[in-house]
Amino acid sequence: MSRTAESLQVIWQKKFQEEYKLNPFLATKDTLVYNKLDNPATWWHNPVNPNSLRLTQNSYQVLIKSKVKSYKFELKDKIKPKAFVQLERYFTSPYYILNARRLVVFGEVESMMLALHAGDLHQYLDNQDK
């Protein structure tokens, strides 16, 4: 897959740039050091898949420092390996996995759905499979 204007990573990067005046492509003390849109390895955990929205630790810290709206969830169970694949497939907003039982979501849709599922990530993702 190649990155296009319709790739989720590109869409969210533009949103962060426009709404929060955050430009991860400029090297400054508080932002990420990264020069090319085609090399997103410092921003996204899985840069090979342009629709994967799992954030790296550096990008998560930049978003938190920039006061980007986020929602933290204490999960009922530890994240299972199957969930990593499902997260990449179904999440349409950036997220960061703090540890095996905590998830930070940067989109309202997924955060609302997780809240409705009482923090049961596996139940939510399994329902998406149906």
N, CA, C and O atoms as CSV, one atom per row, in Angstrom:
chain,resi,resn,atom,element,x,y,z
A,1,MET,N,N,0.833,-1.183,0.000
A,1,MET,CA,C,0.000,0.000,0.000
A,1,MET,C,C,0.875,1.243,0.000
A,1,MET,O,O,1.905,1.291,0.672
A,2,SER,N,N,0.470,2.212,-0.734
A,2,SER,CA,C,1.209,3.468,-0.721
A,2,SER,C,C,0.346,4.547,-0.065
A,2,SER,O,O,-0.880,4.446,-0.032
A,3,ARG,N,N,0.998,5.560,0.444
A,3,ARG,CA,C,0.295,6.655,1.092
A,3,ARG,C,C,-0.319,7.565,0.034
A,3,ARG,O,O,0.348,7.995,-0.906
A,4,THR,N,N,-1.594,7.842,0.211
A,4,THR,CA,C,-2.308,8.739,-0.687
A,4,THR,C,C,-3.000,9.809,0.167
A,4,THR,O,O,-2.918,9.779,1.395
A,5,ALA,N,N,-3.661,10.721,-0.472
A,5,ALA,CA,C,-4.394,11.762,0.253
A,5,ALA,C,C,-5.552,11.170,1.053
A,5,ALA,O,O,-6.025,11.788,2.007
A,6,GLU,N,N,-6.012,9.973,0.668
A,6,GLU,CA,C,-7.117,9.327,1.371
A,6,GLU,C,C,-6.638,8.402,2.501
A,6,GLU,O,O,-7.462,7.845,3.226
A,7,SER,N,N,-5.344,8.235,2.654
A,7,SER,CA,C,-4.813,7.383,3.721
A,7,SER,C,C,-5.153,8.001,5.070
A,7,SER,O,O,-5.041,9.213,5.253
A,8,LEU,N,N,-5.564,7.169,6.001
A,8,LEU,CA,C,-5.957,7.663,7.315
A,8,LEU,C,C,-4.827,8.425,8.011
A,8,LEU,O,O,-5.073,9.420,8.693
A,9,GLN,N,N,-3.599,7.959,7.840
A,9,GLN,CA,C,-2.478,8.658,8.467
A,9,GLN,C,C,-2.365,10.084,7.940
A,9,GLN,O,O,-2.148,11.017,8.714
A,10,VAL,N,N,-2.507,10.255,6.651
A,10,VAL,CA,C,-2.399,11.580,6.031
A,10,VAL,C,C,-3.554,12.470,6.484
A,10,VAL,O,O,-3.352,13.649,6.777
A,11,ILE,N,N,-4.753,11.915,6.541
A,11,ILE,CA,C,-5.928,12.683,6.963
A,11,ILE,C,C,-5.751,13.203,8.386
A,11,ILE,O,O,-6.027,14.370,8.663
A,12,TRP,N,N,-5.285,12.327,9.295
A,12,TRP,CA,C,-5.115,12.754,10.683
A,12,TRP,C,C,-3.957,13.727,10.845
A,12,TRP,O,O,-4.035,14.644,11.662
A,13,GLN,N,N,-2.903,13.548,10.096
A,13,GLN,CA,C,-1.791,14.494,10.176
A,13,GLN,C,C,-2.256,15.888,9.750
A,13,GLN,O,O,-1.886,16.882,10.376
A,14,LYS,N,N,-3.061,15.965,8.695
A,14,LYS,CA,C,-3.589,17.255,8.247
A,14,LYS,C,C,-4.502,17.855,9.313
A,14,LYS,O,O,-4.470,19.060,9.560
A,15,LYS,N,N,-5.313,17.010,9.938
A,15,LYS,CA,C,-6.210,17.498,10.985
A,15,LYS,C,C,-5.407,18.063,12.150
A,15,LYS,O,O,-5.733,19.134,12.662
A,16,PHE,N,N,-4.370,17.363,12.572
A,16,PHE,CA,C,-3.538,17.862,13.670
A,16,PHE,C,C,-2.878,19.183,13.282
A,16,PHE,O,O,-2.772,20.092,14.106
A,17,GLN,N,N,-2.442,19.288,12.047
A,17,GLN,CA,C,-1.791,20.515,11.586
A,17,GLN,C,C,-2.767,21.687,11.570
A,17,GLN,O,O,-2.420,22.790,11.993
A,18,GLU,N,N,-3.984,21.454,11.084
A,18,GLU,CA,C,-4.948,22.536,10.929
A,18,GLU,C,C,-5.598,22.931,12.248
A,18,GLU,O,O,-5.675,24.117,12.566
A,19,GLU,N,N,-6.067,21.955,13.018
A,19,GLU,CA,C,-6.804,22.266,14.242
A,19,GLU,C,C,-5.904,22.647,15.407
A,19,GLU,O,O,-6.262,23.512,16.208
A,20,TYR,N,N,-4.758,22.022,15.510
A,20,TYR,CA,C,-3.901,22.244,16.668
A,20,TYR,C,C,-2.608,22.968,16.317
A,20,TYR,O,O,-1.730,23.144,17.162
A,21,LYS,N,N,-2.505,23.386,15.058
A,21,LYS,CA,C,-1.293,24.076,14.598
A,21,LYS,C,C,-0.048,23.260,14.909
A,21,LYS,O,O,1.016,23.806,15.201
A,22,LEU,N,N,-0.198,21.961,14.843
A,22,LEU,CA,C,0.889,21.035,15.130
A,22,LEU,C,C,1.485,20.591,13.808
A,22,LEU,O,O,0.774,20.062,12.953
A,23,ASN,N,N,2.761,20.797,13.633
A,23,ASN,CA,C,3.404,20.395,12.399
A,23,ASN,C,C,4.516,19.407,12.706
A,23,ASN,O,O,5.638,19.814,13.010
A,24,PRO,N,N,4.224,18.119,12.633
A,24,PRO,CA,C,5.233,17.116,12.961
A,24,PRO,C,C,6.338,17.003,11.920
A,24,PRO,O,O,7.266,16.212,12.086
A,25,PHE,N,N,6.246,17.783,10.854
A,25,PHE,CA,C,7.252,17.670,9.808
A,25,PHE,C,C,8.366,18.685,9.958
A,25,PHE,O,O,9.303,18.698,9.161
A,26,LEU,N,N,8.279,19.530,10.963
A,26,LEU,CA,C,9.333,20.491,11.227
A,26,LEU,C,C,10.103,20.061,12.462
A,26,LEU,O,O,9.501,19.647,13.452
A,27,ALA,N,N,11.398,20.153,12.419
A,27,ALA,CA,C,12.229,19.757,13.540
A,27,ALA,C,C,12.365,20.916,14.516
A,27,ALA,O,O,13.028,21.912,14.226
A,28,THR,N,N,11.736,20.778,15.666
A,28,THR,CA,C,11.906,21.731,16.752
A,28,THR,C,C,12.112,20.939,18.029
A,28,THR,O,O,12.098,19.708,18.019
A,29,LYS,N,N,12.301,21.643,19.112
A,29,LYS,CA,C,12.581,20.974,20.381
A,29,LYS,C,C,11.396,20.137,20.869
A,29,LYS,O,O,11.588,19.069,21.450
A,30,ASP,N,N,10.170,20.620,20.635
A,30,ASP,CA,C,8.993,19.955,21.178
A,30,ASP,C,C,8.230,19.104,20.177
A,30,ASP,O,O,7.231,18.483,20.537
A,31,THR,N,N,8.676,19.062,18.940
A,31,THR,CA,C,7.965,18.247,17.953
A,31,THR,C,C,8.874,17.152,17.426
A,31,THR,O,O,10.040,17.039,17.803
A,32,LEU,N,N,8.318,16.378,16.568
A,32,LEU,CA,C,9.066,15.257,16.013
A,32,LEU,C,C,10.054,15.726,14.960
A,32,LEU,O,O,9.825,16.713,14.262
A,33,VAL,N,N,11.135,15.009,14.864
A,33,VAL,CA,C,12.115,15.296,13.821
A,33,VAL,C,C,11.781,14.395,12.641
A,33,VAL,O,O,11.919,13.175,12.723
A,34,TYR,N,N,11.341,15.004,11.543
A,34,TYR,CA,C,10.879,14.200,10.440
A,34,TYR,C,C,10.676,15.059,9.243
A,34,TYR,O,O,10.003,16.088,9.293
A,35,ASN,N,N,11.274,14.623,8.151
A,35,ASN,CA,C,11.365,15.498,7.000
A,35,ASN,C,C,10.432,15.156,5.844
A,35,ASN,O,O,10.067,16.042,5.072
A,36,LYS,N,N,10.048,13.916,5.711
A,36,LYS,CA,C,9.291,13.525,4.529
A,36,LYS,C,C,7.965,12.882,4.908
A,36,LYS,O,O,7.882,12.129,5.879
A,37,LEU,N,N,6.951,13.180,4.147
A,37,LEU,CA,C,5.658,12.534,4.337
A,37,LEU,C,C,5.750,11.048,4.019
A,37,LEU,O,O,4.975,10.249,4.545
A,38,ASP,N,N,6.678,10.682,3.172
A,38,ASP,CA,C,6.835,9.282,2.786
A,38,ASP,C,C,7.603,8.455,3.821
A,38,ASP,O,O,7.741,7.243,3.659
A,39,ASN,N,N,8.102,9.095,4.875
A,39,ASN,CA,C,8.832,8.373,5.909
A,39,ASN,C,C,8.191,8.643,7.269
A,39,ASN,O,O,8.734,9.414,8.060
A,40,PRO,N,N,7.047,8.020,7.553
A,40,PRO,CA,C,6.305,8.322,8.767
A,40,PRO,C,C,6.708,7.492,9.987
A,40,PRO,O,O,5.945,7.400,10.949
A,41,ALA,N,N,7.883,6.894,9.958
A,41,ALA,CA,C,8.279,5.967,11.024
A,41,ALA,C,C,8.349,6.604,12.405
A,41,ALA,O,O,8.188,5.902,13.403
A,42,THR,N,N,8.582,7.899,12.496
A,42,THR,CA,C,8.645,8.515,13.812
A,42,THR,C,C,7.276,8.929,14.324
A,42,THR,O,O,7.143,9.290,15.494
A,43,TRP,N,N,6.281,8.886,13.497
A,43,TRP,CA,C,4.940,9.301,13.882
A,43,TRP,C,C,4.023,8.108,14.150
A,43,TRP,O,O,3.298,8.088,15.144
A,44,TRP,N,N,4.057,7.122,13.267
A,44,TRP,CA,C,3.146,5.977,13.353
A,44,TRP,C,C,3.913,4.711,13.703
A,44,TRP,O,O,5.022,4.484,13.219
A,45,HIS,N,N,3.307,3.898,14.546
A,45,HIS,CA,C,3.935,2.659,15.001
A,45,HIS,C,C,4.129,1.684,13.848
A,45,HIS,O,O,5.126,0.963,13.801
A,46,ASN,N,N,3.182,1.660,12.922
A,46,ASN,CA,C,3.271,0.789,11.755
A,46,ASN,C,C,3.255,1.652,10.494
A,46,ASN,O,O,2.198,1.820,9.885
A,47,PRO,N,N,4.393,2.201,10.092
A,47,PRO,CA,C,4.406,3.096,8.929
A,47,PRO,C,C,4.213,2.386,7.595
A,47,PRO,O,O,3.989,3.039,6.576
A,48,VAL,N,N,4.297,1.067,7.589
A,48,VAL,CA,C,4.131,0.312,6.349
A,48,VAL,C,C,2.673,0.335,5.900
A,48,VAL,O,O,2.387,0.371,4.703
A,49,ASN,N,N,1.758,0.314,6.856
A,49,ASN,CA,C,0.332,0.359,6.563
A,49,ASN,C,C,-0.141,1.805,6.722
A,49,ASN,O,O,-0.193,2.302,7.847
A,50,PRO,N,N,-0.487,2.492,5.632
A,50,PRO,CA,C,-0.866,3.908,5.722
A,50,PRO,C,C,-2.191,4.150,6.430
A,50,PRO,O,O,-2.549,5.299,6.688
A,51,ASN,N,N,-2.921,3.095,6.747
A,51,ASN,CA,C,-4.179,3.242,7.475
A,51,ASN,C,C,-4.064,2.830,8.938
A,51,ASN,O,O,-5.052,2.882,9.669
A,52,SER,N,N,-2.896,2.429,9.368
A,52,SER,CA,C,-2.675,2.081,10.764
A,52,SER,C,C,-2.522,3.365,11.569
A,52,SER,O,O,-1.729,4.232,11.200
A,53,LEU,N,N,-3.260,3.498,12.649
A,53,LEU,CA,C,-3.266,4.737,13.414
A,53,LEU,C,C,-2.697,4.581,14.821
A,53,LEU,O,O,-2.961,5.412,15.690
A,54,ARG,N,N,-1.932,3.540,15.049
A,54,ARG,CA,C,-1.283,3.393,16.347
A,54,ARG,C,C,-0.091,4.351,16.408
A,54,ARG,O,O,0.772,4.335,15.531
A,55,LEU,N,N,-0.054,5.169,17.435
A,55,LEU,CA,C,0.981,6.191,17.583
A,55,LEU,C,C,2.225,5.641,18.264
A,55,LEU,O,O,2.150,4.703,19.057
A,56,THR,N,N,3.369,6.234,17.946
A,56,THR,CA,C,4.601,5.911,18.658
A,56,THR,C,C,4.615,6.698,19.969
A,56,THR,O,O,3.799,7.598,20.170
A,57,GLN,N,N,5.529,6.359,20.839
A,57,GLN,CA,C,5.623,7.053,22.115
A,57,GLN,C,C,5.942,8.536,21.909
A,57,GLN,O,O,5.365,9.395,22.576
A,58,ASN,N,N,6.860,8.835,20.988
A,58,ASN,CA,C,7.203,10.235,20.717
A,58,ASN,C,C,6.001,11.031,20.229
A,58,ASN,O,O,5.753,12.136,20.710
A,59,SER,N,N,5.266,10.487,19.293
A,59,SER,CA,C,4.118,11.228,18.765
A,59,SER,C,C,3.031,11.377,19.823
A,59,SER,O,O,2.358,12.407,19.876
A,60,TYR,N,N,2.854,10.370,20.658
A,60,TYR,CA,C,1.888,10.457,21.754
A,60,TYR,C,C,2.260,11.604,22.691
A,60,TYR,O,O,1.395,12.385,23.087
A,61,GLN,N,N,3.524,11.707,23.045
A,61,GLN,CA,C,3.968,12.775,23.938
A,61,GLN,C,C,3.771,14.150,23.313
A,61,GLN,O,O,3.399,15.099,24.004
A,62,VAL,N,N,4.016,14.264,22.015
A,62,VAL,CA,C,3.806,15.541,21.329
A,62,VAL,C,C,2.330,15.918,21.361
A,62,VAL,O,O,1.998,17.075,21.615
A,63,LEU,N,N,1.446,14.969,21.109
A,63,LEU,CA,C,0.013,15.252,21.111
A,63,LEU,C,C,-0.471,15.649,22.507
A,63,LEU,O,O,-1.290,16.558,22.642
A,64,ILE,N,N,0.024,14.984,23.529
A,64,ILE,CA,C,-0.364,15.309,24.903
A,64,ILE,C,C,0.143,16.716,25.263
A,64,ILE,O,O,-0.596,17.506,25.851
A,65,LYS,N,N,1.380,17.026,24.917
A,65,LYS,CA,C,1.938,18.365,25.192
A,65,LYS,C,C,1.175,19.443,24.431
A,65,LYS,O,O,1.064,20.576,24.900
A,66,SER,N,N,0.656,19.100,23.271
A,66,SER,CA,C,-0.094,20.058,22.458
A,66,SER,C,C,-1.551,20.157,22.880
A,66,SER,O,O,-2.331,20.903,22.286
A,67,LYS,N,N,-1.913,19.398,23.914
A,67,LYS,CA,C,-3.277,19.413,24.468
A,67,LYS,C,C,-4.339,18.987,23.449
A,67,LYS,O,O,-5.431,19.552,23.392
A,68,VAL,N,N,-3.996,17.995,22.663
A,68,VAL,CA,C,-4.966,17.407,21.743
A,68,VAL,C,C,-5.951,16.599,22.583
A,68,VAL,O,O,-5.539,15.860,23.477
A,69,LYS,N,N,-7.230,16.730,22.308
A,69,LYS,CA,C,-8.278,16.042,23.072
A,69,LYS,C,C,-8.060,14.538,22.998
A,69,LYS,O,O,-7.965,13.963,21.914
A,70,SER,N,N,-7.982,13.910,24.169
A,70,SER,CA,C,-7.779,12.459,24.219
A,70,SER,C,C,-8.681,11.850,25.282
A,70,SER,O,O,-9.166,12.539,26.180
A,71,TYR,N,N,-8.892,10.565,25.163
A,71,TYR,CA,C,-9.751,9.825,26.082
A,71,TYR,C,C,-8.984,8.593,26.555
A,71,TYR,O,O,-8.542,7.783,25.741
A,72,LYS,N,N,-8.828,8.453,27.868
A,72,LYS,CA,C,-8.080,7.323,28.428
A,72,LYS,C,C,-9.057,6.277,28.950
A,72,LYS,O,O,-10.076,6.593,29.564
A,73,PHE,N,N,-8.711,5.024,28.684
A,73,PHE,CA,C,-9.559,3.913,29.107
A,73,PHE,C,C,-8.744,2.879,29.860
A,73,PHE,O,O,-7.673,2.462,29.420
A,74,GLU,N,N,-9.272,2.480,30.996
A,74,GLU,CA,C,-8.760,1.317,31.714
A,74,GLU,C,C,-9.524,0.131,31.149
A,74,GLU,O,O,-10.749,0.076,31.255
A,75,LEU,N,N,-8.826,-0.802,30.558
A,75,LEU,CA,C,-9.476,-1.929,29.896
A,75,LEU,C,C,-9.787,-3.033,30.893
A,75,LEU,O,O,-9.088,-3.201,31.892
A,76,LYS,N,N,-10.846,-3.783,30.610
A,76,LYS,CA,C,-11.232,-4.885,31.483
A,76,LYS,C,C,-10.184,-5.990,31.490
A,76,LYS,O,O,-9.855,-6.540,32.541
A,77,ASP,N,N,-9.669,-6.306,30.320
A,77,ASP,CA,C,-8.693,-7.386,30.172
A,77,ASP,C,C,-7.440,-6.848,29.494
A,77,ASP,O,O,-7.456,-5.784,28.875
A,78,LYS,N,N,-6.356,-7.605,29.625
A,78,LYS,CA,C,-5.140,-7.256,28.893
A,78,LYS,C,C,-5.405,-7.375,27.394
A,78,LYS,O,O,-6.224,-8.183,26.956
A,79,ILE,N,N,-4.706,-6.564,26.629
A,79,ILE,CA,C,-4.871,-6.604,25.173
A,79,ILE,C,C,-4.264,-7.898,24.644
A,79,ILE,O,O,-3.100,-8.212,24.892
A,80,LYS,N,N,-5.082,-8.633,23.913
A,80,LYS,CA,C,-4.649,-9.908,23.332
A,80,LYS,C,C,-4.056,-9.671,21.942
A,80,LYS,O,O,-4.359,-8.659,21.311
A,81,PRO,N,N,-3.223,-10.581,21.460
A,81,PRO,CA,C,-2.607,-10.404,20.131
A,81,PRO,C,C,-3.613,-10.175,19.008
A,81,PRO,O,O,-3.353,-9.395,18.092
A,82,LYS,N,N,-4.743,-10.841,19.074
A,82,LYS,CA,C,-5.778,-10.673,18.046
A,82,LYS,C,C,-6.257,-9.213,17.985
A,82,LYS,O,O,-6.593,-8.707,16.915
A,83,ALA,N,N,-6.282,-8.552,19.135
A,83,ALA,CA,C,-6.777,-7.179,19.194
A,83,ALA,C,C,-5.877,-6.203,18.439
A,83,ALA,O,O,-6.359,-5.208,17.898
A,84,PHE,N,N,-4.575,-6.480,18.398
A,84,PHE,CA,C,-3.669,-5.597,17.667
A,84,PHE,C,C,-4.038,-5.540,16.189
A,84,PHE,O,O,-4.018,-4.471,15.578
A,85,VAL,N,N,-4.372,-6.686,15.624
A,85,VAL,CA,C,-4.775,-6.739,14.215
A,85,VAL,C,C,-6.125,-6.044,14.034
A,85,VAL,O,O,-6.319,-5.295,13.076
A,86,GLN,N,N,-7.048,-6.294,14.950
A,86,GLN,CA,C,-8.369,-5.677,14.858
A,86,GLN,C,C,-8.292,-4.157,15.025
A,86,GLN,O,O,-9.009,-3.421,14.347
A,87,LEU,N,N,-7.433,-3.693,15.917
A,87,LEU,CA,C,-7.272,-2.245,16.101
A,87,LEU,C,C,-6.828,-1.584,14.803
A,87,LEU,O,O,-7.341,-0.529,14.429
A,88,GLU,N,N,-5.885,-2.200,14.125
A,88,GLU,CA,C,-5.422,-1.642,12.856
A,88,GLU,C,C,-6.507,-1.682,11.791
A,88,GLU,O,O,-6.569,-0.809,10.925
A,89,ARG,N,N,-7.339,-2.672,11.855
A,89,ARG,CA,C,-8.374,-2.837,10.842
A,89,ARG,C,C,-9.563,-1.899,11.065
A,89,ARG,O,O,-10.098,-1.358,10.098
A,90,TYR,N,N,-9.989,-1.691,12.320
A,90,TYR,CA,C,-11.252,-1.014,12.582
A,90,TYR,C,C,-11.150,0.395,13.136
A,90,TYR,O,O,-12.084,1.178,12.960
A,91,PHE,N,N,-10.074,0.750,13.789
A,91,PHE,CA,C,-9.993,2.091,14.371
A,91,PHE,C,C,-9.754,3.126,13.270
A,91,PHE,O,O,-8.905,2.939,12.398
A,92,THR,N,N,-10.504,4.200,13.327
A,92,THR,CA,C,-10.367,5.265,12.337
A,92,THR,C,C,-9.826,6.545,12.960
A,92,THR,O,O,-9.841,7.603,12.330
A,93,SER,N,N,-9.352,6.450,14.188
A,93,SER,CA,C,-8.726,7.590,14.846
A,93,SER,C,C,-7.453,7.110,15.544
A,93,SER,O,O,-7.350,5.935,15.897
A,94,PRO,N,N,-6.491,7.998,15.745
A,94,PRO,CA,C,-5.230,7.608,16.373
A,94,PRO,C,C,-5.429,7.103,17.805
A,94,PRO,O,O,-6.322,7.550,18.524
A,95,TYR,N,N,-4.589,6.178,18.185
A,95,TYR,CA,C,-4.643,5.622,19.541
A,95,TYR,C,C,-3.233,5.272,19.981
A,95,TYR,O,O,-2.325,5.089,19.170
A,96,TYR,N,N,-3.083,5.184,21.292
A,96,TYR,CA,C,-1.796,4.817,21.870
A,96,TYR,C,C,-2.047,3.817,22.980
A,96,TYR,O,O,-2.938,4.009,23.807
A,97,ILE,N,N,-1.266,2.753,22.999
A,97,ILE,CA,C,-1.394,1.730,24.031
A,97,ILE,C,C,-0.372,2.053,25.123
A,97,ILE,O,O,0.834,1.916,24.920
A,98,LEU,N,N,-0.876,2.484,26.286
A,98,LEU,CA,C,0.014,2.850,27.395
A,98,LEU,C,C,0.670,1.615,27.998
A,98,LEU,O,O,1.881,1.585,28.215
A,99,ASN,N,N,-0.127,0.617,28.262
A,99,ASN,CA,C,0.372,-0.682,28.705
A,99,ASN,C,C,-0.707,-1.700,28.346
A,99,ASN,O,O,-1.644,-1.374,27.618
A,100,ALA,N,N,-0.588,-2.897,28.836
A,100,ALA,CA,C,-1.509,-3.959,28.415
A,100,ALA,C,C,-2.955,-3.700,28.830
A,100,ALA,O,O,-3.864,-4.341,28.303
A,101,ARG,N,N,-3.188,-2.779,29.756
A,101,ARG,CA,C,-4.550,-2.538,30.244
A,101,ARG,C,C,-5.024,-1.099,30.091
A,101,ARG,O,O,-6.098,-0.756,30.585
A,102,ARG,N,N,-4.257,-0.254,29.424
A,102,ARG,CA,C,-4.656,1.143,29.264
A,102,ARG,C,C,-4.501,1.576,27.812
A,102,ARG,O,O,-3.502,1.283,27.154
A,103,LEU,N,N,-5.519,2.279,27.338
A,103,LEU,CA,C,-5.567,2.714,25.946
A,103,LEU,C,C,-5.967,4.191,25.916
A,103,LEU,O,O,-6.877,4.615,26.629
A,104,VAL,N,N,-5.276,4.959,25.085
A,104,VAL,CA,C,-5.615,6.369,24.889
A,104,VAL,C,C,-6.093,6.526,23.449
A,104,VAL,O,O,-5.403,6.133,22.509
A,105,VAL,N,N,-7.280,7.105,23.289
A,105,VAL,CA,C,-7.888,7.270,21.972
A,105,VAL,C,C,-8.019,8.761,21.690
A,105,VAL,O,O,-8.376,9.529,22.583
A,106,PHE,N,N,-7.733,9.179,20.457
A,106,PHE,CA,C,-7.784,10.577,20.074
A,106,PHE,C,C,-8.979,10.906,19.184
A,106,PHE,O,O,-9.012,11.965,18.557
A,107,GLY,N,N,-9.944,10.020,19.125
A,107,GLY,CA,C,-11.145,10.258,18.325
A,107,GLY,C,C,-12.390,10.049,19.144
A,107,GLY,O,O,-12.419,9.208,20.042
A,108,GLU,N,N,-13.424,10.815,18.837
A,108,GLU,CA,C,-14.653,10.753,19.610
A,108,GLU,C,C,-15.477,9.500,19.335
A,108,GLU,O,O,-16.122,8.973,20.241
A,109,VAL,N,N,-15.462,9.021,18.101
A,109,VAL,CA,C,-16.308,7.869,17.750
A,109,VAL,C,C,-15.863,6.631,18.519
A,109,VAL,O,O,-16.674,5.992,19.189
A,110,GLU,N,N,-14.588,6.292,18.427
A,110,GLU,CA,C,-14.103,5.106,19.130
A,110,GLU,C,C,-14.189,5.266,20.641
A,110,GLU,O,O,-14.470,4.301,21.351
A,111,SER,N,N,-13.950,6.476,21.137
A,111,SER,CA,C,-14.020,6.684,22.584
A,111,SER,C,C,-15.451,6.493,23.088
A,111,SER,O,O,-15.663,5.924,24.159
A,112,MET,N,N,-16.418,6.962,22.325
A,112,MET,CA,C,-17.809,6.772,22.723
A,112,MET,C,C,-18.186,5.295,22.687
A,112,MET,O,O,-18.859,4.799,23.590
A,113,MET,N,N,-17.754,4.597,21.647
A,113,MET,CA,C,-18.074,3.175,21.546
A,113,MET,C,C,-17.414,2.374,22.672
A,113,MET,O,O,-18.023,1.456,23.222
A,114,LEU,N,N,-16.171,2.721,23.014
A,114,LEU,CA,C,-15.511,2.036,24.132
A,114,LEU,C,C,-16.212,2.332,25.446
A,114,LEU,O,O,-16.332,1.455,26.301
A,115,ALA,N,N,-16.671,3.556,25.607
A,115,ALA,CA,C,-17.405,3.912,26.829
A,115,ALA,C,C,-18.716,3.129,26.906
A,115,ALA,O,O,-19.101,2.662,27.978
A,116,LEU,N,N,-19.397,2.987,25.775
A,116,LEU,CA,C,-20.648,2.210,25.754
A,116,LEU,C,C,-20.401,0.731,26.036
A,116,LEU,O,O,-21.282,0.039,26.545
A,117,HIS,N,N,-19.210,0.248,25.706
A,117,HIS,CA,C,-18.848,-1.139,25.987
A,117,HIS,C,C,-18.141,-1.273,27.335
A,117,HIS,O,O,-17.567,-2.321,27.631
A,118,ALA,N,N,-18.177,-0.229,28.147
A,118,ALA,CA,C,-17.602,-0.222,29.502
A,118,ALA,C,C,-16.123,-0.601,29.494
A,118,ALA,O,O,-15.655,-1.315,30.381
A,119,GLY,N,N,-15.403,-0.129,28.504
A,119,GLY,CA,C,-13.968,-0.384,28.437
A,119,GLY,C,C,-13.593,-1.793,28.011
A,119,GLY,O,O,-12.439,-2.198,28.151
A,120,ASP,N,N,-14.560,-2.542,27.492
A,120,ASP,CA,C,-14.278,-3.902,27.033
A,120,ASP,C,C,-13.862,-3.838,25.557
A,120,ASP,O,O,-14.686,-3.975,24.653
A,121,LEU,N,N,-12.574,-3.628,25.349
A,121,LEU,CA,C,-12.031,-3.475,23.999
A,121,LEU,C,C,-12.286,-4.704,23.146
A,121,LEU,O,O,-12.651,-4.579,21.977
A,122,HIS,N,N,-12.101,-5.875,23.706
A,122,HIS,CA,C,-12.255,-7.112,22.930
A,122,HIS,C,C,-13.689,-7.306,22.467
A,122,HIS,O,O,-13.922,-7.741,21.339
A,123,GLN,N,N,-14.647,-6.992,23.320
A,123,GLN,CA,C,-16.047,-7.106,22.933
A,123,GLN,C,C,-16.360,-6.125,21.794
A,123,GLN,O,O,-17.027,-6.485,20.824
A,124,TYR,N,N,-15.878,-4.902,21.919
A,124,TYR,CA,C,-16.113,-3.904,20.878
A,124,TYR,C,C,-15.513,-4.353,19.547
A,124,TYR,O,O,-16.179,-4.291,18.514
A,125,LEU,N,N,-14.258,-4.804,19.568
A,125,LEU,CA,C,-13.604,-5.221,18.331
A,125,LEU,C,C,-14.236,-6.475,17.739
A,125,LEU,O,O,-14.354,-6.593,16.519
A,126,ASP,N,N,-14.644,-7.414,18.593
A,126,ASP,CA,C,-15.314,-8.613,18.084
A,126,ASP,C,C,-16.659,-8.268,17.454
A,126,ASP,O,O,-17.063,-8.895,16.475
A,127,ASN,N,N,-17.356,-7.277,18.007
A,127,ASN,CA,C,-18.616,-6.842,17.397
A,127,ASN,C,C,-18.373,-6.218,16.036
A,127,ASN,O,O,-19.234,-6.314,15.161
A,128,GLN,N,N,-17.234,-5.585,15.831
A,128,GLN,CA,C,-16.895,-5.009,14.542
A,128,GLN,C,C,-16.667,-6.103,13.492
A,128,GLN,O,O,-16.895,-5.880,12.303
A,129,ASP,N,N,-16.221,-7.275,13.928
A,129,ASP,CA,C,-15.987,-8.398,13.007
A,129,ASP,C,C,-17.287,-8.929,12.426
A,129,ASP,O,O,-17.284,-9.517,11.345
A,130,LYS,N,N,-18.384,-8.732,13.119
A,130,LYS,CA,C,-19.663,-9.316,12.675
A,130,LYS,C,C,-20.312,-8.489,11.609
A,130,LYS,O,O,-21.390,-8.837,11.127
